[in-house]
Structure formats: structure tokens, C-alpha cells
């Protein structure tokens, strides 16, 4: 007789099947970070309905997408006639023999793949046919976890974006969660803290099969230097490891640090790169990204990784939306790229405003220069407590650093993707709060 639970979250449960729950799902710690913050936001609004809440938590862009890009999305070319259709006309044309358009290539529009190679990977050796267009970097992280399977070992930065860890748990790589350390037993946590110059001590790091590395880092905002990335590539080569390099924030780099791992000699033999249009082009709701899998990257057997990734993509994904890809291609036109760089500069100015405000009241602030996040240190305090105080007293949503792993304790992350007037008001409120503390 199957076990029948009487309640679930206080509600009575009906019929239960005989299908067991995936034990890996049971190992996940509470809810995903950002829905938890949304819940706290909802509760705060109920308590203070007139508080004029400022949301600087989830890294969602706010500036409108430039017209040149949205026009291309609204006038997606129908391949049979090369006639520009509006969105309404395009949708209507799908009911005609001439205008119908079905699946595209799972790997993405060939022209877009080539444009990505020429725009972001000039002089690195990356070719268009090594690029797989997708619905976003976060989706590709999960696909890569599926590709490598549950028997590989992984390392992540500490702190790091939670998706690397959570997907590792789901596929069965992570092992048991250790309450005393806040870490999973089988994951290697690479400390990337201010005292280590935000880069791991590779000399003491145990070997893993896969190394997840994000630069500029989310949440710390730190961009690894060329020397540091040379050391990382050399380490991966010596250990026979594969680097999964997340460059989603590379367009924000201003200090000359590498924007791609493939700028480093030898990286094509040891690295995969995932990236995204989300923060660069404001495509957080449009959904478009890509992954680079070099042909030179081989498994221990000598079999090319790109062949397996292509097989996985063809099995699990039917390709990014044709409208999204039309927008992506417009982003990489000379006019579109110029317009988007102006938006990126807008967010950089926001970051400077927030960082200057917090520094002026004596807080230690990292990031904000090469990434759209301020990483603020509150020594001796728990990050969820700081998050709660800022929300309660300043009515500003941030993100507690602990949500990015144990290395994020004592920190909060502040997004600078807001509208300028919101950033200015948040700066004023935060200065007022902490100047009196």
C-alpha cells in the first residue's frame, strides 16, 4: 500500500502514485534564491503599501530596447519571399502556404552564429559553426550539466551564481548537504573573496573534471585579469579539466581584462563559453544566448565534445525563436551595437552613482566597475539580516550574499539596472540609512 501523506504545506493531499520523488530534488536547499526574495518583497508591500519600493535585487534590465532592434524583430523576414512583415502580418502569414515557417536549425541561424563569432571572438579562432544559439545562458548551463552527466566532479566559485550548484544537485553530482559548512560534500568551492583578490588559490585546489568560472563574476562584479585566466587555463590543461566559462557580463568590462576565455592561448583545448544577450541587449524577457564549444575540445577518449553537444541540442531543443534571433542579428549590426553600447554606458553610470553613495558613508564596496552589481561588505553581520534592515528601513530590495553560497555571508548585492531616478533615490535612502548607523 503506497504511503499517503495527510498534509502538504497545511493542505490535505489526495491520491499518491507509486512513483518515487527524485532523491536529488530532495537534496535542494529550500527554494531558489530569487523567488524567495520575491516572497519577501510581496510581504513587505502588504505591510507598507505606500512605501514606493525600489527594486535593486534581481538583475533585470529596465532601459527599453533600441528601436533599430525591436523594428527588426517586428519585421522578421519571411525566407520564402524576403518580404518584411510586421508581427501581425508575420503571424497571419503562418496560415498561408507561402508564409508558413516552422523549425529553424537547432544550432541557430547561420548568419547570427557568424555575426556572434565576428563581433565577440575576433582573432580568437572561434568559428560560427562552433557557436550554438539558445534561449539563454542559464538554460545552457543546465544543458551542459546534462551533457557531462552525474559522474563528473565540479568546482564552483565561492560565492557564485546559484544555478551552477542547483543544477549540479539535480543531476546528482553534489552529494549530501553539510549544514555546518553550508556546502555540498562533492562540490569543490573555490574561494574568490577580497582577501584572495577574487581568484582561487589553484595551488591548493583539488582536481575536478569541470570548473565553472564566471567573469565578470556574479555577484562580486570582479573581472579576472589576463594573468589570472592564463593561470586558470594552464591549470585546466595540467589537470585535464574542462572550464565552463560564463561571460554574460563581458560587455561591462572597462579595465582591459579579457572579455572571453578564448583570448587566452590554449583555451580552445580546455574551455566552453556560455554568454547571453540578456544584460547586453536588454533581452531578459526576449531570451537569447549562445554557447561556444570549440572543435579542439576533446574527451579523454579523443572524441570531440562538440559532437555530443550538438547531439544533445538536437535532442532537447528545437532552436531559439526566429523573432528573437532576428533581434539578435540586429543587435550586432553597426547601428544596433552602437545603440546598445549607449545603454550599457547608462548602467555603468548607475553603478558609479550607487558605489559612490555607499563609499561616502564608509562602506567597503566591490564591483560596479566591470559589472552592473555593487558587492557591499558588512563585516560581522548576516546578509539576510542586512537585507531585511534595508528593506524595512529604506524600502529597497537587494540580494543577500548568502544566497550565492557561504562565501557571500556578510555581503549584499545591489543591482544597478534600475532607471536613473530610482538609482538616485535608492542612493539617497541608503546614504541616509547607513550614515546614521
LOPAMI-829587 format. One record per residue (C-alpha): residue in three letters; z negated, x, y negated. Coordinates in pm, 1 decimal, decimal comma. Each point is the difference from the previous one (the first is absolute). Layout:
# LOPAMI-829587
r / z / x / y
Ala / Z / X / Y
...
//
This chain:
# LOPAMI-829587
r / z / x / y
Unk / 0,0 / 0,0 / 0,0
Unk / 100,7 / 157,0 / -331,6
Unk / -274,0 / 72,6 / -253,5
Unk / -10,9 / -263,0 / -277,3
Unk / -149,9 / 106,5 / -330,1
Unk / -174,3 / -286,6 / -175,9
Unk / 54,8 / 118,0 / -356,3
Unk / 230,6 / 222,4 / -198,0
Unk / -107,1 / 73,4 / -358,5
Unk / -225,0 / -304,6 / 21,7
Unk / 273,9 / -227,7 / 132,6
Unk / 23,4 / -143,3 / 349,4
Unk / 265,2 / 160,2 / 220,5
Unk / 212,4 / -210,3 / 233,8
Unk / 200,4 / 102,7 / 303,4
Unk / 12,1 / 373,6 / 82,8
Unk / 283,7 / 160,5 / 194,5
Unk / -47,9 / 265,9 / 267,3
Unk / 173,5 / 262,0 / -215,3
Unk / -239,2 / 278,8 / -103,3
Unk / -13,2 / 122,2 / -356,5
Unk / 157,5 / 341,1 / -64,9
Unk / -299,6 / 230,7 / 21,7
Unk / 148,0 / 216,0 / -276,6
Unk / -12,5 / -291,8 / -244,6
Unk / -368,2 / -33,7 / 79,9
Unk / -48,5 / 360,1 / -115,1
Unk / 119,6 / -64,7 / -355,5
Unk / -279,3 / 12,5 / -255,0
Unk / -43,9 / -339,2 / -177,6
Unk / 300,1 / -112,5 / -205,0
Unk / 276,5 / 199,4 / -164,8
Unk / -117,0 / 150,0 / -331,0
Unk / 213,6 / -191,1 / -247,2
Unk / -58,5 / -353,8 / 134,9
Unk / -371,8 / 79,6 / -21,3
Unk / 41,2 / 87,4 / -368,2
Unk / 195,0 / -322,5 / -53,5
Unk / -292,1 / -192,1 / 149,7
Unk / -244,1 / 168,1 / -241,6
Unk / 239,0 / -82,0 / -283,7
Unk / 8,1 / -367,3 / 100,7
Unk / -380,0 / -17,0 / 14,6
Unk / -25,3 / 164,3 / -343,2
Unk / 241,4 / -250,5 / -153,6
Unk / -205,1 / -285,6 / 143,4
Unk / -311,1 / 150,1 / -159,6
Unk / 163,5 / 92,4 / -332,7
Unk / 296,5 / -234,0 / -52,6
Unk / 45,7 / 108,0 / -363,0
Unk / -38,9 / 375,0 / 51,3
Unk / 364,8 / 103,5 / -66,4
Unk / 6,4 / 220,4 / 306,8
Unk / 212,1 / 318,7 / -13,0
Unk / 149,8 / 102,7 / 334,8
Unk / 27,8 / 377,7 / 40,4
Unk / -65,7 / 4,3 / 372,6
Unk / 296,5 / -55,5 / 228,5
Unk / 287,0 / 225,1 / -111,0
Unk / 239,4 / -280,3 / -86,0
Unk / 255,9 / 67,5 / -271,6
Unk / 17,6 / -226,7 / -306,3
Unk / 298,4 / 105,6 / -214,4
Unk / 315,1 / -211,4 / 50,1
Unk / 283,7 / 159,4 / 196,4
Unk / 275,6 / 111,9 / -242,5
Unk / 288,2 / -246,1 / -44,7
Unk / 259,5 / 239,3 / 136,4
Unk / -172,6 / -7,9 / 336,6
Unk / -79,9 / -371,0 / 22,4
Unk / 357,8 / -76,0 / -105,1
Unk / 126,6 / 200,4 / 295,4
Unk / -232,8 / -191,7 / 228,9
Unk / 117,7 / -331,1 / -146,1
Unk / 362,0 / 101,1 / 27,3
Unk / 0,0 / 140,4 / 350,3
Unk / 359,1 / 77,6 / 100,3
Unk / 137,3 / -196,1 / 294,2
Unk / 175,6 / 259,7 / 212,4
Unk / 292,4 / -219,3 / 102,8
Unk / 137,0 / -51,4 / -349,1
Unk / -185,7 / 246,7 / -226,6
Unk / -75,1 / -287,3 / -236,0
Unk / -333,7 / -9,5 / -181,5
Unk / -206,1 / -310,3 / 74,2
Unk / -312,4 / -123,3 / -173,5
Unk / -296,1 / -63,7 / 227,4
Unk / 88,6 / -370,7 / 9,1
Unk / 364,8 / 72,5 / 70,4
Unk / -91,7 / 260,8 / 258,4
Unk / -227,9 / -243,8 / 183,5
Unk / 266,5 / -271,2 / -17,4
Unk / 265,3 / 241,3 / 127,9
Unk / -200,9 / 50,4 / 318,3
Unk / 119,3 / -345,3 / 108,9
Unk / 364,9 / 109,5 / -19,9
Unk / 205,4 / 204,6 / 244,7
Unk / 103,0 / 237,7 / -275,7
Unk / -340,6 / 46,5 / -156,8
Unk / -221,8 / 11,3 / 306,8
Unk / -190,9 / 323,4 / 46,2
Unk / -228,9 / 76,1 / 293,1
Unk / -177,8 / 310,2 / 121,4
Unk / 63,7 / 329,4 / -170,0
Unk / -56,7 / 338,5 / 160,5
Unk / -359,9 / 38,7 / 120,7
Unk / -6,3 / 347,9 / -155,4
Unk / 96,4 / -137,4 / -341,0
Unk / 298,0 / -20,3 / -232,1
Unk / 199,0 / 323,1 / 38,7
Unk / 60,1 / 28,4 / -374,6
Unk / -370,5 / -43,0 / -75,1
Unk / -98,3 / 260,0 / 260,7
Unk / 236,9 / 246,7 / -160,9
Unk / -130,1 / -81,9 / -349,8
Unk / -359,8 / 62,0 / 113,9
Unk / 102,5 / 336,5 / 146,7
Unk / 179,9 / 105,1 / -318,8
Unk / -271,9 / -125,1 / -237,8
Unk / -318,2 / 113,7 / 172,5
Unk / 105,7 / 275,7 / 241,8
Unk / 257,4 / 208,3 / -184,8
Unk / 7,6 / 359,0 / 132,8
Unk / -246,9 / -78,5 / 283,3
Unk / 256,8 / -44,8 / 274,5
Unk / -86,7 / -368,2 / 57,8
Unk / 308,3 / -208,3 / 79,9
Unk / 59,2 / -372,0 / -39,5
Unk / 14,8 / -54,5 / 375,7
Unk / -355,3 / 138,2 / 33,3
Unk / -132,6 / -276,6 / -229,3
Unk / -111,3 / -340,3 / 133,2
Unk / -31,3 / -274,2 / -262,2
Unk / -288,3 / -240,2 / 63,4
Unk / -220,7 / -271,5 / -144,2
Unk / -254,3 / 251,9 / -128,6
Unk / -192,8 / 318,5 / 76,6
Unk / -300,7 / -184,3 / 140,5
Unk / 219,2 / -173,3 / 258,3
Unk / 152,1 / 334,7 / 93,2
Unk / -343,5 / 152,9 / 53,8
Unk / -61,8 / -264,5 / 266,6
Unk / 342,5 / 60,8 / 154,0
Unk / -72,2 / 371,8 / 23,0
Unk / -333,3 / -68,7 / 169,3
Unk / 186,5 / -217,0 / 250,2
Unk / 260,1 / 275,1 / 45,1
Unk / -252,8 / 270,4 / 86,8
Unk / -216,8 / -224,4 / 215,6
Unk / -366,8 / -4,5 / 87,5
Unk / -27,8 / 339,6 / 169,3
Unk / 55,8 / 220,3 / -304,7
Unk / -281,0 / 139,2 / -211,8
Unk / 1,8 / -47,4 / -377,5
Unk / -150,7 / 144,0 / -315,9
Unk / -38,8 / -181,4 / -331,6
Unk / -112,7 / 105,1 / -344,2
Unk / -354,3 / -96,4 / -92,5
Unk / 16,5 / -209,3 / -214,0
Unk / 331,7 / -165,0 / 86,9
Unk / 195,0 / -324,0 / -17,1
Unk / -158,8 / -225,4 / 266,7
Unk / 327,2 / -96,0 / 174,2
Unk / 22,7 / 339,4 / 174,8
Unk / -336,4 / -52,5 / 165,0
Unk / 25,4 / -372,0 / 71,1
Unk / 338,1 / 30,6 / 170,1
Unk / -137,8 / 288,0 / 204,5
Unk / -281,1 / -227,2 / 115,5
Unk / 239,0 / -281,7 / 87,8
Unk / 223,4 / 218,0 / 218,5
Unk / -299,8 / 147,5 / 179,9
Unk / -10,8 / 354,3 / -136,3
Unk / -323,9 / -9,5 / -195,4
Unk / -277,7 / -27,3 / 258,0
Unk / -344,4 / -141,4 / -70,1
Unk / -127,9 / -53,8 / -352,0
Unk / -305,2 / 212,7 / -78,9
Unk / -237,6 / -186,5 / -227,0
Unk / -195,2 / 311,9 / -98,2
Unk / 305,7 / 179,3 / -140,3
Unk / 226,4 / -292,0 / -91,9
Unk / 279,0 / 162,6 / 200,4
Unk / 194,9 / -72,5 / 317,6
Unk / -71,1 / 245,2 / 279,2
Unk / 358,0 / 105,4 / 77,9
Unk / 129,6 / 31,1 / -356,2
Unk / -21,8 / 332,3 / -181,2
Unk / -106,9 / -56,3 / -360,4
Unk / 131,7 / 271,1 / -233,6
Unk / -236,4 / 26,3 / -295,2
Unk / 206,0 / -13,8 / -320,0
Unk / -274,1 / -3,5 / -260,4
Unk / -46,3 / 157,9 / -344,1
Unk / -191,0 / 290,6 / 154,8
Unk / 297,5 / 77,1 / 230,8
Unk / 256,9 / -42,8 / -280,7
Unk / 104,5 / -322,1 / 174,9
Unk / 157,1 / 197,0 / 286,2
Unk / -135,1 / 51,0 / 354,3
Unk / -135,5 / 328,3 / 131,2
Unk / 271,3 / 58,2 / 257,7
Unk / -179,3 / 303,5 / 144,6
Unk / -274,8 / -221,5 / 143,5
Unk / 212,0 / -302,5 / 85,4
Unk / 48,6 / -82,7 / 369,0
Unk / 358,4 / -51,3 / 115,3
Unk / 140,0 / -353,9 / 7,3
Unk / 342,6 / -129,1 / 94,2
Unk / 53,0 / -197,8 / -320,8
Unk / -123,3 / 83,0 / -351,2
Unk / 11,8 / -282,2 / -255,1
Unk / 22,2 / 143,9 / -348,3
Unk / 55,3 / -186,8 / -328,6
Unk / 97,1 / 176,9 / -323,4
Unk / -64,8 / -103,4 / -268,7
Unk / -296,3 / -128,7 / 190,8
Unk / -115,1 / -358,9 / 0,9
Unk / -284,1 / -32,4 / -106,8
Unk / -79,8 / 337,3 / -163,1
Unk / 324,4 / 36,4 / -195,8
Unk / 26,7 / 368,8 / 90,3
Unk / 344,9 / 154,0 / 59,2
Unk / 2,9 / 292,5 / 242,0
Unk / 133,9 / 324,9 / -142,1
Unk / 298,9 / 184,0 / 142,3
Unk / -229,2 / 266,9 / 146,7
Unk / -216,4 / -263,7 / 167,9
Unk / 301,1 / -173,5 / 154,3
Unk / 138,5 / 334,4 / 118,1
Unk / -332,3 / 54,7 / 175,6
Unk / 15,0 / -348,5 / 153,3
Unk / 353,8 / 50,1 / 132,9
Unk / -89,8 / 343,2 / 138,9
Unk / -305,8 / -149,5 / 168,3
Unk / 204,3 / -281,2 / 156,4
Unk / 255,0 / 250,1 / 129,1
Unk / -266,4 / 224,9 / 148,4
Unk / -179,7 / -291,6 / 168,0
Unk / 311,1 / -191,9 / 105,8
Unk / -105,5 / -306,2 / -201,6
Unk / 199,5 / -262,1 / -191,9
Unk / -83,9 / -83,8 / -362,3
Unk / 48,4 / -360,6 / -112,2
Unk / 30,3 / 50,3 / -374,6
Unk / -48,1 / -296,3 / -234,4
Unk / 175,3 / 58,3 / -333,7
Unk / -23,4 / -355,1 / -137,4
Unk / -136,3 / 123,5 / -336,1
Unk / 220,0 / 308,5 / -40,6
Unk / 177,7 / -129,7 / -313,9
Unk / -331,1 / 27,9 / -187,8
Unk / -22,8 / 378,5 / 51,1
Unk / 10,1 / 182,5 / -332,3
Unk / -137,6 / 348,4 / 73,9
Unk / 285,8 / 141,7 / 206,2
Unk / -161,7 / -60,8 / 338,4
Unk / 248,6 / -80,6 / 279,6
Unk / 114,7 / -360,5 / 11,2
Unk / 110,0 / 25,1 / 362,7
Unk / -126,9 / 193,2 / 299,8
Unk / 361,7 / 100,4 / 61,1
Unk / -9,6 / 223,3 / -307,1
Unk / -201,4 / 234,0 / 223,5
Unk / 206,5 / 231,5 / 224,8
Unk / -40,7 / -88,7 / 367,9
Unk / -129,4 / -353,1 / -65,1
Unk / 304,3 / -159,4 / 163,4
Unk / -125,1 / 134,7 / 333,9
Unk / -351,5 / -144,2 / -28,4
Unk / -3,1 / -298,6 / -237,0
Unk / 91,4 / -364,2 / -53,0
Unk / -16,2 / -150,3 / -349,5
Unk / -68,0 / -361,8 / -93,2
Unk / 50,6 / -133,1 / -351,9
Unk / 45,7 / -319,4 / -193,9
Unk / 157,7 / -180,9 / -293,3
Unk / -325,3 / -194,5 / -50,1
Unk / -172,5 / 207,0 / -268,0
Unk / 310,7 / 179,6 / -128,5
Unk / 205,4 / -312,8 / -60,1
Unk / -259,9 / -279,6 / -8,1
Unk / 119,9 / -122,9 / 340,3
Unk / -347,6 / -89,4 / 128,9
Unk / 120,9 / -356,9 / 54,9
Unk / 363,6 / 85,8 / 74,7
Unk / -87,1 / 233,5 / 291,6
Unk / 219,6 / 305,2 / 44,8
Unk / -73,4 / 349,4 / 125,8
Unk / 135,6 / 273,4 / 222,4
Unk / -87,9 / 261,8 / 259,1
Unk / 166,3 / 338,9 / 46,2
Unk / 16,9 / 130,9 / 356,9
Unk / 181,3 / 336,2 / 7,1
Unk / 234,4 / 75,1 / 287,5
Unk / -172,6 / 336,9 / 36,3
Unk / -332,7 / -164,5 / 93,6
Unk / -45,7 / 21,6 / 377,5
Unk / -255,3 / -106,6 / 258,4
Unk / -153,8 / 259,3 / 232,8
Unk / 285,1 / -74,2 / 244,6
Unk / 265,2 / 81,6 / -259,1
Unk / 99,9 / -367,6 / -36,9
Unk / 74,6 / -97,9 / -363,9
Unk / -263,4 / -228,3 / -155,0
Unk / 269,7 / -172,0 / -208,3
Unk / 160,3 / -146,3 / 312,8
Unk / -325,0 / -169,6 / 103,6
Unk / -67,8 / -121,6 / -353,6
Unk / 347,7 / -146,7 / -23,2
Unk / -58,3 / -177,1 / 332,5
Unk / -334,4 / -135,6 / -118,3
Unk / 144,3 / -124,2 / -330,2
Unk / 287,1 / -172,5 / 177,8
Unk / -250,9 / -166,9 / 234,0
Unk / -266,5 / -109,9 / -248,5
Unk / 181,4 / -46,6 / -331,3
Unk / 317,2 / -178,1 / -108,2
Unk / 38,1 / 189,9 / -324,1
Unk / -121,5 / -41,4 / -356,9
Unk / 117,8 / -300,1 / -202,7
Unk / 353,4 / 48,6 / -135,5
Unk / -121,1 / -122,2 / -340,7
Unk / -285,0 / 255,4 / -2,2
Unk / 242,2 / 275,7 / 91,9
Unk / 237,3 / -102,0 / -279,5
Unk / -293,8 / 37,4 / -237,6
Unk / -86,0 / 338,5 / 150,8
Unk / 353,5 / 121,7 / -54,8
Unk / -16,0 / -114,8 / -362,9
Unk / -329,3 / 190,4 / -41,1
Unk / 181,0 / 321,3 / 87,7
Unk / 291,5 / -51,0 / -238,4
Unk / -20,8 / 221,3 / -313,2
Unk / -90,2 / -299,6 / -220,0
Unk / -249,1 / -146,4 / 247,4
Unk / -172,1 / 332,8 / 62,1
Unk / -37,9 / 59,3 / -374,0
Unk / -147,5 / -347,4 / -51,5
Unk / -248,6 / 49,6 / 283,0
Unk / -112,9 / 337,9 / -130,0
Unk / -95,4 / -176,2 / -323,2
Unk / -218,5 / -238,2 / 202,8
Unk / -160,3 / 292,4 / 183,1
Unk / -76,8 / 162,9 / -336,8
Unk / -165,6 / -325,5 / -109,9
Unk / -238,4 / 15,2 / 297,0
Unk / -66,6 / 369,6 / -63,6
Unk / -109,0 / -88,1 / -354,7
Unk / -227,5 / -267,8 / 148,0
Unk / -155,0 / 260,5 / 227,1
Unk / -66,4 / 234,5 / -290,1
Unk / -168,3 / -280,3 / -193,4
Unk / -234,1 / -87,7 / 286,6
Unk / -79,8 / 363,8 / 84,3
Unk / -68,2 / 91,5 / -364,1
Unk / -233,3 / -298,2 / -39,8
Unk / -206,1 / 85,6 / 307,6
Unk / -8,5 / 372,5 / -74,1
Unk / -124,7 / -73,3 / -351,3
Unk / -320,9 / -150,5 / 138,6
Unk / -70,3 / 297,6 / 224,8
Unk / 146,9 / -117,9 / 329,0
Unk / 190,5 / 241,5 / 223,6
Unk / 349,4 / -139,7 / 49,1
Unk / 266,9 / 129,0 / 237,3
Unk / 359,0 / -117,9 / 40,1
Unk / 186,2 / -181,6 / -274,8
Unk / 239,3 / 287,0 / -59,9
Unk / 226,3 / -2,6 / 304,7
Unk / -81,1 / -348,8 / 120,8
Unk / -78,7 / -344,3 / -145,1
Unk / -363,5 / 9,6 / 114,6
Unk / -320,2 / 128,5 / -156,0
Unk / -251,6 / 129,4 / 257,1
Unk / -340,6 / -17,1 / -165,0
Unk / -313,4 / 172,7 / 127,6
Unk / -346,5 / -158,2 / -8,4
Unk / -224,4 / 263,3 / 162,0
Unk / -275,3 / -135,8 / 222,0
Unk / 117,4 / -362,1 / -18,2
Unk / 157,1 / -219,3 / 265,5
Unk / 352,2 / -99,4 / -92,0
Unk / -41,3 / -368,3 / 88,7
Unk / -302,3 / -9,9 / -233,1
Unk / 203,5 / 152,3 / -284,1
Unk / 284,6 / -244,2 / 73,4
Unk / -247,9 / -290,1 / -17,8
Unk / -153,5 / 121,7 / -327,3
Unk / 338,7 / 39,6 / -168,8
Unk / 107,6 / -342,6 / 120,5
Unk / -326,5 / -167,8 / -102,5
Unk / -42,9 / 163,5 / -340,6
Unk / 352,9 / 86,5 / -114,3
Unk / 200,4 / -261,6 / 192,1
Unk / 243,2 / 265,5 / 123,9
Unk / 126,7 / 23,6 / 357,5
Unk / 15,3 / 354,1 / 141,2
Unk / -0,2 / 134,9 / 357,2
Unk / -308,8 / 159,3 / 160,3
Unk / 79,7 / 346,3 / 131,1
Unk / -182,5 / -66,1 / 326,8
Unk / 288,5 / -226,7 / 95,8
Unk / 213,7 / 313,1 / 32,9
Unk / -235,3 / 165,7 / 247,2
Unk / -334,4 / 181,3 / -12,6
Unk / 140,4 / 260,1 / -237,7
Unk / 44,0 / -271,7 / -261,7
Unk / -369,7 / -74,0 / -35,3
Unk / -129,4 / 49,3 / -357,3
Unk / 350,7 / -68,3 / -140,7
Unk / 195,5 / -299,2 / -124,5
Unk / 376,4 / -27,2 / -39,2
Unk / 144,7 / -163,2 / -310,7
Unk / 363,2 / -107,9 / -2,2
Unk / 190,2 / 52,4 / -324,6
Unk / 285,4 / -238,3 / 83,2
Unk / -126,2 / -265,9 / -241,9
Unk / 154,4 / -123,1 / -322,4
Unk / -80,5 / 224,4 / -296,3
Unk / -226,9 / -255,9 / -166,7
Unk / -196,7 / -42,2 / 324,8
Unk / -35,0 / 376,8 / 38,2
Unk / -121,6 / 30,8 / -358,6
Unk / -254,3 / -279,1 / 47,3
Unk / -118,3 / 140,3 / 333,7
Unk / -43,5 / 342,8 / -162,5
Unk / -211,0 / -155,1 / -273,3
Unk / -217,6 / -192,0 / 247,7
Unk / -52,1 / 298,9 / 228,5
Unk / -92,3 / 228,2 / -291,2
Unk / -246,9 / -260,2 / -123,1
Unk / -152,1 / -34,7 / 347,2
Unk / -44,6 / 367,2 / 79,3
Unk / -90,3 / 128,3 / -345,1
Unk / -318,6 / -206,2 / 27,0
Unk / -84,7 / 102,6 / 359,1
//
